[in-house]
Amino acid sequence: MESSGDRQGASLGRRLVRRLRTAAGGRPGDGGGEQELMARSMGFAAMGFLTLVPLLIVLAAADPTQAASFAQWLSRALSASEEARLEIRQLFAPPRRALRTTTSFSLAALAVFGVTFAATVQTGYERVWELGPARRDTSYGRVLGGQVLWLCLLTGYLLLFTNTPLRRQDVVSTPHGTAAAIVITVLFLWASQKIALGGRVGWTALLPGACLTAAGLLGLRLFSHFVFSPLIVVNAVAYGPVGAVLVVQSWLVAVGFVVYGGALAGRILYEEGWRSRSPG
């Protein structure tokens, strides 16, 4: 016989699925919300590529004995095979060469792209929570400061994981390493949402989204090992370096979809869970 707890859980599950479908698909039959989520994911991928590639190359060039190159970081993020690693390494300049060719103009461009990327992520989170632009409620300087703080947080997170050794034969490191990575990722995503939203949403409300996004990124890493990694090799053979770049861009689109989709699912889970516990 079904218990009341099982019935409540099933009812919550149905409400979550219904709200996710509504949020992802917009009005019935128009697909507007789904198109917006995909468009924002593509914007995330475009600005992420312009920001992450030069950022990690410059960081690796500044201290090549400690920091991993962008190719190494990307290989780890994709759980790439040895063949895919070779193709990825051929796409990006070695760290020492990048340092010699880095100019003040390129550093300034990197800063501009970084702040624009932060603004893109901020807008995406604001749309998830149906909030107006932060600059309506506070000064531009404070908004810019939040974006710079978010970019510094992202840089620290990337440095932490580019300097963490992973065993090549494992899809996701050791069990203890995987658990630690998930916890650190949850904390990063939790703080990331808080900073990007300018503190307009409480910590408790942001936690489900951080947990779901971290779980989604772990699933994406497993998916990448079996799908994106072979595609890099196949496309590199068929189309040359541009084929591998297209796969990397597709992976970044998937990352953006998980980031925004996880935050949206977390918001719905928080609201529906709170409603189910509320009296009446």
Phi, psi and chi 1 to 4 in degrees:
 res  aa     phi    psi   chi1   chi2   chi3   chi4
   1 MET       -  135.1 -173.4  173.8 -178.4      -
   2 GLU   -73.9  129.2 -170.1  178.8   23.8      -
   3 SER   -79.9  166.5   66.1      -      -      -
   4 SER   -65.5  -34.2   59.6      -      -      -
   5 GLY   -64.4  -39.3      -      -      -      -
   6 ASP   -65.2  -41.2  -67.1  -24.0      -      -
   7 ARG   -64.1  -40.7  -71.2 -165.3  -62.0  -90.1
   8 GLN   -65.7  -39.9  -70.2  178.1   -2.1      -
   9 GLY   -63.7  -42.6      -      -      -      -
  10 ALA   -64.4  -40.6      -      -      -      -
  11 SER   -63.6  -41.7  176.5      -      -      -
  12 LEU   -63.0  -42.0  174.4   59.3      -      -
  13 GLY   -61.3  -41.8      -      -      -      -
  14 ARG   -65.1  -40.7  -73.0 -167.5  -66.7  -90.6
  15 ARG   -64.9  -39.6  -67.7 -158.7  -55.6  -88.9
  16 LEU   -62.2  -46.6  -72.2  173.9      -      -
  17 VAL   -63.0  -41.9  171.1      -      -      -
  18 ARG   -63.6  -43.5 -175.5  168.7   59.9 -109.4
  19 ARG   -70.3  -36.2  -74.5 -158.5   57.4 -175.7
  20 LEU   -64.5  -41.8  -82.5  172.5      -      -
  21 ARG   -63.1  -41.8  -74.4  177.5  177.0  174.1
  22 THR   -64.5  -45.0  -57.9      -      -      -
  23 ALA   -68.2  -37.3      -      -      -      -
  24 ALA   -80.0  -26.8      -      -      -      -
  25 GLY  -108.6   -2.2      -      -      -      -
  26 GLY    67.6 -146.2      -      -      -      -
  27 ARG   -70.1  150.2  -66.1 -172.6  -58.5  -87.5
  28 PRO   -52.6  123.7  -25.8   34.6      -      -
  29 GLY    89.9  -10.9      -      -      -      -
  30 ASP   -97.1  -25.3   66.8    1.2      -      -
  31 GLY    66.3   16.4      -      -      -      -
  32 GLY   -63.9  -43.6      -      -      -      -
  33 GLY   -65.2  -39.9      -      -      -      -
  34 GLU   -63.1  -42.2 -176.4  178.3   -3.7      -
  35 GLN   -65.4  -37.6  -67.2  173.5    9.8      -
  36 GLU   -65.9  -42.8 -179.2 -178.0   -1.5      -
  37 LEU   -61.6  -42.1 -176.9   57.3      -      -
  38 MET   -67.3  -40.1  179.6   56.7   67.4      -
  39 ALA   -62.7  -41.8      -      -      -      -
  40 ARG   -67.7  -34.4  -66.7 -159.3  176.5  -82.7
  41 SER   -66.3  -37.9  -59.7      -      -      -
  42 MET   -68.8  -37.2  -66.1  177.9   69.9      -
  43 GLY   -64.4  -39.7      -      -      -      -
  44 PHE   -59.3  -43.4  176.7   96.2      -      -
  45 ALA   -65.9  -43.1      -      -      -      -
  46 ALA   -64.7  -50.3      -      -      -      -
  47 MET   -71.5  -33.3  -67.6  -50.8  -53.3      -
  48 GLY   -63.5  -41.3      -      -      -      -
  49 PHE   -64.7  -43.4 -167.5   83.2      -      -
  50 LEU   -65.8  -25.7  -72.3  174.0      -      -
  51 THR   -95.4  -50.3  -58.9      -      -      -
  52 LEU   -69.0  -39.4  -63.8  178.8      -      -
  53 VAL   -60.7  -57.8  174.5      -      -      -
  54 PRO   -66.9  -32.9   21.2  -31.1      -      -
  55 LEU   -62.5  -50.4  174.3   61.8      -      -
  56 LEU   -72.0  -30.6  -74.6  169.3      -      -
  57 ILE   -66.7  -43.0  -72.0  177.6      -      -
  58 VAL   -66.0  -42.5  168.4      -      -      -
  59 LEU   -62.1  -41.4  -69.8  174.5      -      -
  60 ALA   -67.5  -36.6      -      -      -      -
  61 ALA   -69.6  -33.7      -      -      -      -
  62 ALA   -66.5  -32.9      -      -      -      -
  63 ASP  -146.2   73.3 -169.3    3.5      -      -
  64 PRO   -65.6  -18.7   22.9  -32.8      -      -
  65 THR   -79.0  -19.5   61.3      -      -      -
  66 GLN  -112.1  -38.3  -62.7  -64.8  -33.3      -
  67 ALA   -94.8  141.4      -      -      -      -
  68 ALA   -79.0  153.1      -      -      -      -
  69 SER   -73.6  167.2   65.0      -      -      -
  70 PHE   -62.4  -37.1  177.7   77.6      -      -
  71 ALA   -61.0  -41.3      -      -      -      -
  72 GLN   -68.1  -42.0 -174.9  176.7   -8.8      -
  73 TRP   -62.0  -44.2  175.2   83.7      -      -
  74 LEU   -65.1  -39.3 -174.5   59.3      -      -
  75 SER   -61.4  -40.7  -62.4      -      -      -
  76 ARG   -67.5  -44.0  -70.5  174.2  172.4  177.8
  77 ALA   -62.9  -34.0      -      -      -      -
  78 LEU   -88.2   -5.5  -74.4  164.1      -      -
  79 SER    50.7   47.7  -64.9      -      -      -
  80 ALA   -72.2  149.3      -      -      -      -
  81 SER   -73.5  171.4   63.7      -      -      -
  82 GLU   -63.0  -38.5 -171.1   59.6   35.8      -
  83 GLU   -64.1  -42.0  -65.8   81.5    1.8      -
  84 ALA   -67.7  -35.9      -      -      -      -
  85 ARG   -59.6  -42.0  -71.0  172.0 -174.1  -94.2
  86 LEU   -62.4  -42.2  -67.7  174.6      -      -
  87 GLU   -66.1  -39.7  -62.6  -65.1  -18.5      -
  88 ILE   -66.4  -40.7  -68.3  172.5      -      -
  89 ARG   -63.4  -29.1  -79.5 -161.0  -68.2  -92.3
  90 GLN   -74.7  -13.5  -66.5  177.0   10.9      -
  91 LEU   -83.0  -24.8  -66.5  176.3      -      -
  92 PHE  -124.2  147.0  -54.5  101.2      -      -
  93 ALA   -68.2  147.9      -      -      -      -
  94 PRO   -62.3  150.9  -20.9   32.1      -      -
  95 PRO   -55.7  -44.5  -26.7   34.3      -      -
  96 ARG   -66.2  -37.7  -66.2 -176.1 -174.5  -82.8
  97 ARG   -66.0  -38.2  179.3 -178.9  172.6 -172.7
  98 ALA   -64.3  -37.3      -      -      -      -
  99 LEU   -65.3  -39.6 -176.6   61.0      -      -
 100 ARG   -67.5  -28.8  -69.5 -164.1  -60.4  -92.7
 101 THR   -97.6    0.8   57.2      -      -      -
 102 THR   -76.8  130.7  -61.3      -      -      -
 103 THR  -120.6  169.3   64.4      -      -      -
 104 SER   -63.7  -33.7   56.2      -      -      -
 105 PHE   -65.3  -42.6  176.2   78.1      -      -
 106 SER   -66.7  -34.3   60.9      -      -      -
 107 LEU   -67.0  -39.6  -69.2  176.0      -      -
 108 ALA   -65.2  -41.0      -      -      -      -
 109 ALA   -63.3  -38.4      -      -      -      -
 110 LEU   -62.1  -41.2  172.5   59.6      -      -
 111 ALA   -63.4  -42.3      -      -      -      -
 112 VAL   -63.6  -47.2  172.3      -      -      -
 113 PHE   -62.9  -37.9  -73.8  136.0      -      -
 114 GLY   -63.8  -45.1      -      -      -      -
 115 VAL   -66.7  -37.9  171.2      -      -      -
 116 THR   -64.9  -39.1  -54.9      -      -      -
 117 PHE   -62.7  -43.2 -178.9   42.7      -      -
 118 ALA   -61.1  -40.2      -      -      -      -
 119 ALA   -66.1  -35.7      -      -      -      -
 120 THR   -63.4  -45.6  -60.7      -      -      -
 121 VAL   -65.1  -40.3  173.7      -      -      -
 122 GLN   -60.3  -46.0  179.7 -177.9   42.8      -
 123 THR   -62.8  -39.6  -57.8      -      -      -
 124 GLY   -62.0  -44.8      -      -      -      -
 125 TYR   -65.7  -37.2  -80.4  139.2      -      -
 126 GLU   -63.5  -38.1  -72.5  172.0  -14.7      -
 127 ARG   -67.5  -37.1  -67.9  -70.3  -65.0  174.3
 128 VAL   -60.0  -43.2  164.8      -      -      -
 129 TRP   -94.2    5.7  -73.3   93.2      -      -
 130 GLU    55.3   47.3  -61.5 -179.6    3.8      -
 131 LEU  -107.2  152.8  -61.2  173.9      -      -
 132 GLY   -76.0  167.1      -      -      -      -
 133 PRO   -55.9  140.7  -23.4   33.5      -      -
 134 ALA   -62.4  -29.8      -      -      -      -
 135 ARG   -67.9  -13.3   56.1 -178.9  173.5  -88.5
 136 ARG   -73.4  -28.5  -68.7 -178.5 -179.2  176.4
 137 ASP  -102.3  -10.3  -54.9  -38.9      -      -
 138 THR  -149.6  176.9 -174.7      -      -      -
 139 SER   -74.9  158.5   64.4      -      -      -
 140 TYR   -64.1  -36.8  176.4   76.2      -      -
 141 GLY   -61.3  -39.7      -      -      -      -
 142 ARG   -68.9  -38.5 -172.6  170.7  179.7  179.1
 143 VAL   -64.2  -45.3  172.9      -      -      -
 144 LEU   -62.8  -39.2 -179.8   61.0      -      -
 145 GLY   -61.8  -39.8      -      -      -      -
 146 GLY   -64.6  -38.9      -      -      -      -
 147 GLN   -67.1  -40.3  -66.9  168.9  -10.3      -
 148 VAL   -65.9  -40.9  171.5      -      -      -
 149 LEU   -61.8  -42.2  178.6   59.8      -      -
 150 TRP   -62.2  -40.9 -178.8   88.0      -      -
 151 LEU   -64.9  -38.4 -171.7   61.2      -      -
 152 CYS   -65.8  -39.5  -68.1      -      -      -
 153 LEU   -63.0  -42.7  179.8   66.7      -      -
 154 LEU   -62.6  -42.3  174.4   64.9      -      -
 155 THR   -61.9  -44.1  -58.0      -      -      -
 156 GLY   -62.3  -40.6      -      -      -      -
 157 TYR   -63.9  -44.0  174.1   77.0      -      -
 158 LEU   -66.5  -40.6  -65.9  176.5      -      -
 159 LEU   -61.8  -39.4  -82.7  176.4      -      -
 160 LEU   -61.0  -42.9  177.2   63.0      -      -
 161 PHE   -84.2  -25.1  -83.2   90.3      -      -
 162 THR   -73.8  -20.8   51.6      -      -      -
 163 ASN   -99.7    7.5  -68.4  -37.5      -      -
 164 THR   -96.4  118.8  -58.8      -      -      -
 165 PRO   -69.3  137.4   25.2  -33.0      -      -
 166 LEU  -124.6  143.4  -59.9  176.0      -      -
 167 ARG   -76.3  129.5  -65.2 -170.1  -58.5  175.0
 168 ARG   -62.4  -34.7  -69.8 -175.6  178.8 -179.2
 169 GLN   -75.3   -9.9   64.5  -91.3   29.2      -
 170 ASP   -95.3  141.1  -70.2  -16.9      -      -
 171 VAL   -67.9  -40.5  175.8      -      -      -
 172 VAL  -136.4   66.6  -71.7      -      -      -
 173 SER    49.4 -166.0 -169.9      -      -      -
 174 THR   -80.9  164.1   62.9      -      -      -
 175 PRO   -56.9  -43.8  -27.3   35.0      -      -
 176 HIS   -66.5  -40.1  -68.9   90.9      -      -
 177 GLY   -65.3  -39.2      -      -      -      -
 178 THR   -64.2  -43.6  -59.6      -      -      -
 179 ALA   -61.6  -44.0      -      -      -      -
 180 ALA   -63.9  -40.5      -      -      -      -
 181 ALA   -63.3  -39.9      -      -      -      -
 182 ILE   -65.0  -43.8  -68.2  174.4      -      -
 183 VAL   -62.3  -45.5  170.8      -      -      -
 184 ILE   -64.2  -39.2  -66.9  172.0      -      -
 185 THR   -66.1  -40.7  -60.0      -      -      -
 186 VAL   -60.7  -45.6  168.7      -      -      -
 187 LEU   -62.3  -41.5  -67.0  175.9      -      -
 188 PHE   -62.6  -48.2  162.5   72.1      -      -
 189 LEU   -66.6  -35.1  -67.5  167.1      -      -
 190 TRP   -61.9  -52.3 -160.4   12.2      -      -
 191 ALA   -67.6  -34.2      -      -      -      -
 192 SER   -60.8  -46.0  177.2      -      -      -
 193 GLN   -63.9  -41.5  -66.1  178.3   86.8      -
 194 LYS   -60.9  -44.8 -172.7   70.5  171.6  179.6
 195 ILE   -69.6  -45.2  -66.2  171.3      -      -
 196 ALA   -63.3  -33.2      -      -      -      -
 197 LEU   -89.2    4.0  -67.1  171.0      -      -
 198 GLY    65.1   27.5      -      -      -      -
 199 GLY    73.8   13.7      -      -      -      -
 200 ARG   -81.7   -9.2  -70.4  177.0  -71.1  173.3
 201 VAL  -123.4  138.6  179.0      -      -      -
 202 GLY   -69.5  159.5      -      -      -      -
 203 TRP   -60.7  -42.4  -74.0  103.5      -      -
 204 THR   -61.4  -41.2  -56.3      -      -      -
 205 ALA   -67.3  -27.2      -      -      -      -
 206 LEU   -86.1  -17.5  -63.8  173.5      -      -
 207 LEU   -63.8  -44.9 -177.6   56.9      -      -
 208 PRO   -58.0  -39.9  -24.7   35.1      -      -
 209 GLY   -64.6  -39.1      -      -      -      -
 210 ALA   -64.3  -42.7      -      -      -      -
 211 CYS   -66.2  -45.1  -66.0      -      -      -
 212 LEU   -67.1  -37.9  -69.7  175.5      -      -
 213 THR   -66.2  -42.3  -55.9      -      -      -
 214 ALA   -61.3  -42.5      -      -      -      -
 215 ALA   -63.9  -39.8      -      -      -      -
 216 GLY   -65.1  -39.1      -      -      -      -
 217 LEU   -66.9  -36.4  -69.2  174.8      -      -
 218 LEU   -64.6  -44.2  177.3   61.3      -      -
 219 GLY   -62.2  -37.9      -      -      -      -
 220 LEU   -65.0  -35.7  177.5   60.3      -      -
 221 ARG   -65.6  -40.9 -171.6  172.6 -177.0 -173.9
 222 LEU   -64.0  -43.9  -67.3  169.4      -      -
 223 PHE   -61.3  -40.9  178.9   82.1      -      -
 224 SER   -62.5  -37.2  -60.4      -      -      -
 225 HIS   -61.2  -36.2  177.7   74.0      -      -
 226 PHE   -97.1  -16.1  -64.7  105.8      -      -
 227 VAL  -119.4  -61.4  177.6      -      -      -
 228 PHE   -68.1  -39.2  -74.1  119.3      -      -
 229 SER   -59.9  -50.5  177.8      -      -      -
 230 PRO   -63.1  -34.4  -21.6   32.8      -      -
 231 LEU   -63.6  -34.3  -82.5  176.9      -      -
 232 ILE   -60.1  -45.4  -71.8  176.6      -      -
 233 VAL   -65.2  -47.5  178.6      -      -      -
 234 VAL   -62.6  -47.2  172.7      -      -      -
 235 ASN   -69.2  -33.7  -79.7   22.8      -      -
 236 ALA   -65.0  -37.3      -      -      -      -
 237 VAL   -70.7  -41.4  172.6      -      -      -
 238 ALA   -77.4  -40.9      -      -      -      -
 239 TYR  -121.1   -1.6  -53.8  107.4      -      -
 240 GLY    83.4 -163.3      -      -      -      -
 241 PRO   -56.5  -33.9  -24.7   33.5      -      -
 242 VAL   -63.7  -30.9   68.1      -      -      -
 243 GLY   -65.2  -41.3      -      -      -      -
 244 ALA   -66.2  -38.6      -      -      -      -
 245 VAL   -62.7  -40.0  171.5      -      -      -
 246 LEU   -63.0  -36.6  -71.8  175.0      -      -
 247 VAL   -67.5  -41.6  176.4      -      -      -
 248 VAL   -61.2  -42.2  172.2      -      -      -
 249 GLN   -63.7  -40.1  -83.6  -67.4   95.2      -
 250 SER   -62.9  -38.4  -60.9      -      -      -
 251 TRP   -64.6  -40.5  173.1   75.3      -      -
 252 LEU   -65.6  -35.2  -76.6  171.4      -      -
 253 VAL   -61.5  -42.9  171.4      -      -      -
 254 ALA   -63.2  -38.9      -      -      -      -
 255 VAL   -61.5  -46.1  172.2      -      -      -
 256 GLY   -60.8  -39.7      -      -      -      -
 257 PHE   -63.5  -40.7 -159.5   90.6      -      -
 258 VAL   -68.1  -41.6  170.3      -      -      -
 259 VAL   -61.1  -51.3  167.9      -      -      -
 260 TYR   -75.4  -40.5  -64.7  139.1      -      -
 261 GLY   -65.1  -38.3      -      -      -      -
 262 GLY   -65.7  -40.2      -      -      -      -
 263 ALA   -64.5  -40.2      -      -      -      -
 264 LEU   -65.7  -45.6  174.8   60.4      -      -
 265 ALA   -62.9  -37.0      -      -      -      -
 266 GLY   -65.4  -39.9      -      -      -      -
 267 ARG   -62.8  -45.4  176.2 -162.4  171.2 -174.5
 268 ILE   -64.6  -41.4  -65.7  172.4      -      -
 269 LEU   -62.1  -41.4  178.9   62.4      -      -
 270 TYR   -64.9  -46.8  169.5   76.0      -      -
 271 GLU   -67.5  -43.6  -67.6  176.3  -11.7      -
 272 GLU   -72.2  -36.7  -68.2  -66.0  -23.1      -
 273 GLY   -65.6  -40.7      -      -      -      -
 274 TRP   -65.3  -39.6  176.2   86.3      -      -
 275 ARG   -65.7  -37.6 -176.4 -178.5  -58.3  170.2
 276 SER   -69.7  -24.3   66.6      -      -      -
 277 ARG   -90.9  -12.7  -66.0 -169.3  -59.8  -93.0
 278 SER   -76.3  143.6  -62.3      -      -      -
 279 PRO   -64.1  140.7   23.4  -32.1      -      -
 280 GLY    75.4      -      -      -      -      -
